[in-house]
Amino acid sequence: MTNAAAQHHVEAVRAITARHLGRYLELLTGIAARAGAADPHVLARQLRILVEGATVVAAHLGPAGAGEHGRRAALTLLSASTPDRRPRP
């Protein structure tokens, strides 16, 4: 989705992308809050960047390992934002 906004200078595409990323951020903020993150908004933004980056890497280099690496990175972020929890393998 980020590629669509960056590659097209059409306002309609940018608006759709912004709406999509905004809704995604709302979803991730809710998940972060339920997980007990100290600052759900910060964790949600970090997770959104992780998801978008993993999507781009998987699209350009192939999906092999992208999901597992993304999952581990997400658990690391979650662990750092919820000091009373430890990541599960």
Buried (B, 14 or more C-beta within 10 A) or exposed (E): BBEEBEEEEEEEBBEBBEEBBEEBBEEBBEBBBEEEBEEBEBBBBBBBEBBBBBBBBBEEEEEEEBEEBBBEBBBEBBBBBBEEBEBEE
